[in-house]
Amino acid sequence: MTPHMLTRSLDRGATLFLAIVAACGILIPLSNLLLPTDSSLQVPTYLVALWGKYVCYAILALSIDLIWGYCGILSLGHGAFFALGGYAMGMYLMRQIGTRGVYGNPILPDFMVFLNWQKLPWYWYGFDMFWFAALMVVVVPGLLAFCFGWLAFRSRVTGVYLSIITQAMTYALLLGFFRNDFGFGGNNGLTDFKDILGFNVQAEGTRAALFALSCLALIVGFVICRAIVSSKLGKILIAIRDAESRTRFLGYRVESYKLFVFTVSACMAGVAGALYVPQVGIINPSEFAPGNSIEAVIWVAVGGRGTLVGAALGAVVVNYAKTVFTSGVLAPYWLFMLGALFILVTLLLPRGLVGTFNAWWEPRKARRADDNAASAAREDGISAPKMAE
C-alpha cells in the first residue's frame, strides 16, 4: 500500500472526515486533562468514555459497510467478531488484576476461584502479556471469519441464507459463552478491571489516551477501507455485489475476493471490540446477541451504505439518539423507534443520509464545473462550436 495509493483514494469529503476525527482525538482529551472543571469547554471524563464507545461503534460500522456496501455480503453476525476481540482484551485485563481480586489468587480470576477451578485453562496462557493479547484481538476474529467464509463462500451460500447462517453463528457463540464451564465468566462475563499496561483504567489520563487511540484506529481503519474500495480490488468487489454470476463468468475467483474482504472486516471488528472493553469496563455474552449485529446494520443503513463516511456517521448518530431516548420516559419504546427509523430510511432515504446528500450534490457540482468551464472559454474568446447547417 503505497503513499500514492493512499492519497489517490482520499477525496475532499474523506479528507474532511479524517481531519474532524483527528481534531476530536486531540482536542477532546486535551480539554479533559488541561482545562479546569468549572470551564464551559472542559469535557467531563464520563463523556470522554461515552464518545470513545461511539468511536468503537463507528469502527464496527466501517467493517460492516466494507462487506455489505461494496461486496453485497449482509452479515447479521458481525457482533461475534466484535465480542471476540473484546474478550481477548478482557482476558488480558483480568490477568492484570493478580492478588487485588476478591479472593487474592495471583493466577486465577475471581470467577474461576468461585467455581473451584484448580488451574488456569490452557487457552488463557499468554494473556498476561499485552503483545500476545493484542495479537489475539486480530487473529481470533480473523481466523473464525476465514474458516466460516471458506466454508460458506465455497458452497456459494449467498443472500438471505448467508445472513441467517451468520446470525446462527453468533447465537451459537452466545449460548457457549453463557456456560460457566466455558471458562469466560458465564453470564457475568469479565469485569472489575484494574490496569492496562500498568495504568489505572479508571484514571482520567487513561480514559483520554484510550479515546485518542480509538480515534487513531478509526482513521487507520477508514484509510484501509478507502484504499481497498478505490483500487482495482474495490472495482471487482462492486462487480461481485452487482452481478456475481457475471463476474465469475469473466474468470474472477469470486470466493477468494469475498473471503479476503470478509476476513479483513472481521479483524477490524475485533479491534473495535478490544478498544471498547477497557472504556466500558465489562464484556459479557450479551455482546454476542444477534440483536446487536442487526442494530449495527441499521447504523450503516441510516448513515449510507457504500459510503464509509456515512457508516461511521450513522453509528454515532444512532447511538447518540439511543443514549438520549433510553434515559427518559421513552426508554421502553426505543426498540420500536429504532425499527421505525430503519423502515423510514429504507422507504424514504434508501441511500442513507450521506448517500442521499451525495446524490443531490454531485449533479450540482458537475453543473457548476461545466458553467465554470464555459465561462473560462468565453473569457478566452473561444466560442462554442456551431451546428452544421
C-alpha positions as CSV (number, residue, x, y, z in Angstrom):
1,M,0.0,0.0,0.0
2,T,2.0,3.0,-1.3
3,P,1.6,6.6,-0.2
4,H,0.4,7.5,-3.7
5,M,-2.4,4.9,-3.4
6,L,-3.5,6.3,-0.1
7,T,-3.6,9.9,-1.3
8,R,-5.4,9.0,-4.5
9,S,-8.1,7.1,-2.5
10,L,-8.9,10.2,-0.4
11,D,-11.3,12.8,-1.9
12,R,-12.3,16.1,-0.3
13,G,-15.1,14.5,1.8
14,A,-12.8,11.7,3.1
15,T,-10.1,14.2,3.9
16,L,-12.5,16.4,5.8
17,F,-13.8,13.4,7.8
18,L,-10.3,12.3,8.7
19,A,-9.5,15.9,9.8
20,I,-12.5,16.1,12.0
21,V,-11.7,12.7,13.7
22,A,-8.1,13.7,14.2
23,A,-9.2,17.0,15.7
24,C,-11.6,15.3,18.1
25,G,-8.9,12.8,19.0
26,I,-6.6,15.6,20.0
27,L,-8.8,18.4,21.4
28,I,-11.2,16.3,23.5
29,P,-8.5,14.6,25.6
30,L,-6.7,17.9,26.0
31,S,-9.9,19.6,27.0
32,N,-10.5,16.9,29.6
33,L,-7.0,16.9,31.1
34,L,-5.9,20.6,30.8
35,L,-8.9,22.7,31.4
36,P,-10.4,23.3,34.9
37,T,-13.6,21.5,35.8
38,D,-15.5,24.8,36.1
39,S,-14.7,25.7,32.5
40,S,-17.5,25.6,29.9
41,L,-15.1,24.0,27.4
42,Q,-14.0,21.2,29.7
43,V,-15.2,17.7,28.6
44,P,-16.0,15.5,31.6
45,T,-14.4,12.1,31.9
46,Y,-17.7,10.3,31.6
47,L,-18.3,12.0,28.2
48,V,-14.8,11.0,27.0
49,A,-15.6,7.3,27.8
50,L,-19.1,7.7,26.2
51,W,-17.7,9.2,23.0
52,G,-14.9,6.6,22.9
53,K,-17.6,4.0,22.9
54,Y,-19.3,5.8,19.9
55,V,-15.9,5.8,18.1
56,C,-15.6,2.0,18.6
57,Y,-19.1,1.5,17.2
58,A,-18.0,3.6,14.2
59,I,-15.1,1.2,13.5
60,L,-17.6,-1.7,13.7
61,A,-19.9,0.1,11.2
62,L,-17.0,0.7,8.9
63,S,-16.2,-3.1,8.9
64,I,-19.8,-3.9,8.0
65,D,-20.0,-1.3,5.3
66,L,-16.9,-2.7,3.7
67,I,-18.5,-6.1,3.1
68,W,-22.2,-5.0,2.7
69,G,-21.9,-1.7,0.9
70,Y,-19.1,-2.8,-1.5
71,C,-19.4,-6.5,-1.8
72,G,-23.0,-7.2,-1.1
73,I,-22.3,-9.5,1.9
74,L,-25.0,-8.8,4.5
75,S,-23.6,-10.2,7.8
76,L,-26.0,-10.3,10.7
77,G,-23.4,-11.8,13.0
78,H,-20.6,-9.2,13.0
79,G,-21.2,-8.7,16.7
80,A,-19.5,-12.0,17.2
81,F,-16.2,-10.7,15.9
82,F,-16.6,-7.5,17.9
83,A,-17.2,-9.6,21.1
84,L,-14.3,-12.0,20.4
85,G,-11.9,-9.0,20.2
86,G,-13.4,-7.7,23.4
87,Y,-13.0,-11.0,25.2
88,A,-9.4,-11.2,24.1
89,M,-8.7,-7.8,25.6
90,G,-10.8,-8.7,28.7
91,M,-8.7,-11.8,29.3
92,Y,-5.6,-9.6,29.4
93,L,-7.2,-7.2,31.7
94,M,-8.3,-10.0,34.1
95,R,-4.8,-11.4,34.2
96,Q,-3.5,-8.0,35.3
97,I,-5.7,-8.0,38.4
98,G,-3.5,-10.5,40.2
99,T,-3.8,-10.5,44.0
100,R,-6.0,-7.5,44.0
101,G,-9.1,-9.6,43.3
102,V,-11.7,-10.5,45.9
103,Y,-10.1,-13.9,46.5
104,G,-6.5,-12.7,46.2
105,N,-5.4,-15.5,43.8
106,P,-2.4,-14.4,41.8
107,I,-3.2,-16.6,38.8
108,L,-6.9,-17.5,38.7
109,P,-9.5,-14.8,38.1
110,D,-12.1,-14.4,40.8
111,F,-14.9,-16.3,38.9
112,M,-12.6,-19.3,38.5
113,V,-11.8,-19.4,42.2
114,F,-15.6,-19.1,42.9
115,L,-16.3,-22.0,40.6
116,N,-13.5,-24.1,42.3
117,W,-11.2,-24.2,39.2
118,Q,-7.9,-25.7,40.2
119,K,-5.7,-24.4,37.4
120,L,-5.8,-21.9,34.6
121,P,-7.2,-23.3,31.3
122,W,-4.7,-23.6,28.5
123,Y,-6.4,-21.1,26.3
124,W,-5.7,-18.4,29.0
125,Y,-2.0,-18.9,28.7
126,G,-0.1,-15.9,27.3
127,F,-2.8,-13.4,28.0
128,D,-0.7,-11.9,30.8
129,M,1.4,-10.3,28.0
130,F,-0.1,-7.4,26.2
131,W,1.5,-8.2,22.8
132,F,0.0,-11.6,22.8
133,A,-3.5,-10.3,23.7
134,A,-3.2,-7.6,21.0
135,L,-2.3,-10.3,18.5
136,M,-5.2,-12.5,19.6
137,V,-7.5,-9.5,19.2
138,V,-6.9,-9.7,15.4
139,V,-6.1,-13.4,15.0
140,V,-9.1,-14.9,16.7
141,P,-11.9,-13.0,14.8
142,G,-9.9,-13.2,11.6
143,L,-9.4,-17.0,11.9
144,L,-13.1,-17.6,12.7
145,A,-14.1,-15.4,9.7
146,F,-11.6,-17.2,7.4
147,C,-12.9,-20.6,8.4
148,F,-16.6,-19.6,8.3
149,G,-16.1,-17.7,5.0
150,W,-14.1,-20.5,3.4
151,L,-16.9,-23.0,4.1
152,A,-19.8,-20.6,3.2
153,F,-18.4,-19.0,0.1
154,R,-17.0,-22.2,-1.4
155,S,-20.5,-23.6,-1.0
156,R,-21.8,-20.5,-2.8
157,V,-24.1,-19.5,0.0
158,T,-25.4,-16.0,-0.7
159,G,-28.1,-13.6,0.1
160,V,-30.5,-14.1,2.9
161,Y,-29.2,-17.7,3.5
162,L,-25.8,-16.3,4.3
163,S,-27.3,-13.7,6.6
164,I,-29.2,-16.4,8.5
165,I,-26.1,-18.5,8.9
166,T,-24.1,-15.6,10.3
167,Q,-26.9,-14.9,12.8
168,A,-26.8,-18.6,13.8
169,M,-23.1,-18.4,14.3
170,T,-23.3,-15.5,16.7
171,Y,-26.2,-17.1,18.6
172,A,-24.2,-20.3,19.0
173,L,-21.3,-18.4,20.5
174,L,-23.8,-16.6,22.7
175,L,-25.0,-19.9,24.1
176,G,-21.4,-21.2,24.6
177,F,-20.2,-18.1,26.4
178,F,-23.2,-18.2,28.7
179,R,-21.9,-21.5,30.2
180,N,-19.9,-21.3,33.4
181,D,-17.7,-24.3,32.3
182,F,-16.7,-22.5,29.1
183,G,-14.1,-20.6,31.1
184,F,-15.1,-17.0,30.3
185,G,-17.1,-15.9,33.3
186,G,-20.5,-17.2,32.2
187,N,-23.4,-14.8,32.4
188,N,-21.4,-12.2,34.3
189,G,-18.6,-12.1,31.8
190,L,-15.3,-10.4,32.6
191,T,-15.2,-7.2,34.7
192,D,-13.6,-5.4,37.6
193,F,-10.6,-4.4,35.5
194,K,-7.7,-2.6,37.3
195,D,-4.8,-1.8,34.9
196,I,-3.9,-1.7,31.3
197,L,-0.1,-1.6,30.6
198,G,0.3,-0.6,34.2
199,F,-2.1,2.4,34.0
200,N,-5.3,2.6,36.0
201,V,-8.2,2.1,33.6
202,Q,-10.4,4.4,35.7
203,A,-7.9,7.3,35.6
204,E,-8.7,10.4,33.5
205,G,-5.4,10.2,31.7
206,T,-6.0,6.5,30.7
207,R,-9.5,7.3,29.5
208,A,-8.2,10.2,27.4
209,A,-5.5,8.0,25.9
210,L,-8.0,5.3,25.1
211,F,-10.2,7.8,23.4
212,A,-7.3,9.2,21.3
213,L,-6.2,5.6,20.4
214,S,-9.8,4.8,19.3
215,C,-9.8,7.8,17.0
216,L,-6.5,6.8,15.6
217,A,-7.8,3.3,15.0
218,L,-10.9,4.8,13.2
219,I,-8.6,6.8,11.0
220,V,-6.4,3.8,10.1
221,G,-9.4,1.6,9.5
222,F,-11.0,4.3,7.3
223,V,-7.8,4.7,5.2
224,I,-7.5,0.9,4.8
225,C,-11.1,0.7,3.6
226,R,-10.7,3.6,1.2
227,A,-7.6,2.1,-0.2
228,I,-9.4,-1.2,-0.8
229,V,-12.5,0.2,-2.4
230,S,-10.6,2.8,-4.5
231,S,-8.3,0.1,-6.0
232,K,-8.9,-2.5,-8.7
233,L,-9.9,-4.8,-5.9
234,G,-12.6,-2.4,-5.0
235,K,-14.0,-2.4,-8.5
236,I,-14.1,-6.2,-8.5
237,L,-15.9,-6.2,-5.2
238,I,-18.5,-3.8,-6.6
239,A,-18.9,-6.1,-9.6
240,I,-19.4,-9.0,-7.3
241,R,-22.1,-7.0,-5.5
242,D,-23.9,-6.0,-8.6
243,A,-23.5,-9.1,-10.8
244,E,-21.8,-12.0,-9.0
245,S,-22.5,-14.6,-11.7
246,R,-21.2,-12.4,-14.5
247,T,-18.1,-11.6,-12.5
248,R,-17.4,-15.3,-12.0
249,F,-18.1,-15.9,-15.7
250,L,-15.4,-13.3,-16.6
251,G,-12.8,-15.5,-14.8
252,Y,-12.5,-13.9,-11.4
253,R,-12.3,-16.2,-8.3
254,V,-15.3,-14.6,-6.5
255,E,-14.9,-16.8,-3.4
256,S,-11.3,-15.6,-2.9
257,Y,-12.2,-11.9,-3.1
258,K,-15.2,-12.4,-0.7
259,L,-13.1,-14.4,1.7
260,F,-10.4,-11.7,1.8
261,V,-12.7,-8.8,2.4
262,F,-14.7,-10.7,5.0
263,T,-11.6,-11.6,7.0
264,V,-10.3,-8.0,6.9
265,S,-13.7,-6.8,8.1
266,A,-13.7,-9.3,11.0
267,C,-10.3,-8.2,12.1
268,M,-11.5,-4.6,12.1
269,A,-14.5,-5.5,14.2
270,G,-12.1,-7.3,16.6
271,V,-10.0,-4.2,17.1
272,A,-13.2,-2.2,17.7
273,G,-14.2,-4.7,20.4
274,A,-10.8,-4.6,22.1
275,L,-10.9,-0.8,22.4
276,Y,-14.5,-0.9,23.6
277,V,-13.9,-3.1,26.6
278,P,-11.5,-1.0,28.7
279,Q,-13.6,2.1,28.1
280,V,-16.8,0.4,29.1
281,G,-15.3,-1.8,31.9
282,I,-17.1,-5.1,31.1
283,I,-17.5,-7.7,28.4
284,N,-20.2,-10.4,28.7
285,P,-22.1,-12.8,26.4
286,S,-24.8,-10.2,25.7
287,E,-22.4,-8.7,23.2
288,F,-23.0,-11.8,21.1
289,A,-26.7,-11.2,21.0
290,P,-28.0,-11.2,17.3
291,G,-29.9,-8.0,18.0
292,N,-26.6,-6.2,18.4
293,S,-25.4,-7.2,15.0
294,I,-28.8,-6.2,13.4
295,E,-28.6,-2.9,15.1
296,A,-25.1,-2.3,13.7
297,V,-26.5,-3.0,10.2
298,I,-29.1,-0.3,10.9
299,W,-26.3,2.2,11.7
300,V,-24.9,1.6,8.2
301,A,-28.3,1.8,6.5
302,V,-29.1,5.1,8.2
303,G,-25.7,6.7,7.5
304,G,-25.5,5.4,4.0
305,R,-24.5,2.0,2.6
306,G,-21.4,2.1,0.4
307,T,-20.1,5.5,1.6
308,L,-17.8,4.6,4.6
309,V,-18.2,8.1,6.0
310,G,-22.0,7.5,6.2
311,A,-21.5,4.2,8.1
312,A,-19.3,5.9,10.8
313,L,-21.7,8.9,11.0
314,G,-24.7,6.6,11.2
315,A,-23.1,4.7,14.2
316,V,-22.5,7.9,16.1
317,V,-25.9,9.5,15.3
318,V,-28.0,6.4,16.1
319,N,-26.1,5.6,19.4
320,Y,-26.3,9.2,20.5
321,A,-30.1,9.0,19.9
322,K,-30.1,5.8,21.9
323,T,-28.3,7.5,24.8
324,V,-30.8,10.3,24.8
325,F,-34.0,8.3,24.3
326,T,-33.2,5.4,26.7
327,S,-32.7,7.7,29.7
328,G,-36.3,9.1,29.9
329,V,-39.9,8.2,29.5
330,L,-39.3,7.0,26.0
331,A,-36.9,4.2,27.2
332,P,-39.4,1.3,26.9
333,Y,-40.1,2.3,23.3
334,W,-36.5,2.7,22.0
335,L,-36.5,-0.6,20.0
336,F,-39.8,0.4,18.4
337,M,-38.3,3.8,17.4
338,L,-35.2,2.0,16.1
339,G,-37.3,-0.3,13.9
340,A,-39.4,2.6,12.7
341,L,-36.2,4.5,11.8
342,F,-34.9,1.6,9.8
343,I,-38.2,1.3,7.9
344,L,-38.4,5.1,7.2
345,V,-34.8,5.2,6.0
346,T,-35.4,2.2,3.8
347,L,-38.6,3.7,2.2
348,L,-37.7,7.4,2.1
349,L,-33.9,7.5,2.1
350,P,-32.7,4.2,0.6
351,R,-29.2,5.6,0.2
352,G,-29.0,6.8,3.8
353,L,-28.1,10.3,4.9
354,V,-24.7,10.6,3.3
355,G,-25.7,8.7,0.1
356,T,-28.8,10.9,-0.4
357,F,-26.7,14.0,0.1
358,N,-24.2,12.8,-2.4
359,A,-26.9,12.0,-4.9
360,W,-28.2,15.6,-4.5
361,W,-24.8,17.3,-4.5
362,E,-22.9,15.5,-7.3
363,P,-25.2,16.8,-10.2
364,R,-25.0,20.3,-8.9
365,K,-21.2,20.0,-8.6
366,A,-20.9,18.7,-12.2
367,R,-23.2,21.5,-13.5
368,R,-21.1,24.1,-11.6
369,A,-17.9,22.7,-13.1
370,D,-19.5,22.9,-16.6
371,D,-20.6,26.5,-16.1
372,N,-17.1,27.5,-14.9
373,A,-15.5,25.8,-17.9
374,A,-17.9,27.6,-20.3
375,S,-17.2,30.9,-18.5
376,A,-13.5,30.4,-18.8
377,A,-13.9,29.6,-22.5
378,R,-15.8,32.8,-23.2
379,E,-13.2,34.9,-21.4
380,D,-10.5,33.3,-23.6
381,G,-12.5,34.2,-26.7
382,I,-13.4,30.7,-27.6
383,S,-17.0,30.2,-28.6
384,A,-18.9,27.1,-28.5
385,P,-18.9,25.1,-31.9
386,K,-22.0,25.8,-34.1
387,M,-24.0,23.1,-35.5
388,A,-23.5,22.5,-39.2
389,E,-26.3,23.9,-41.4
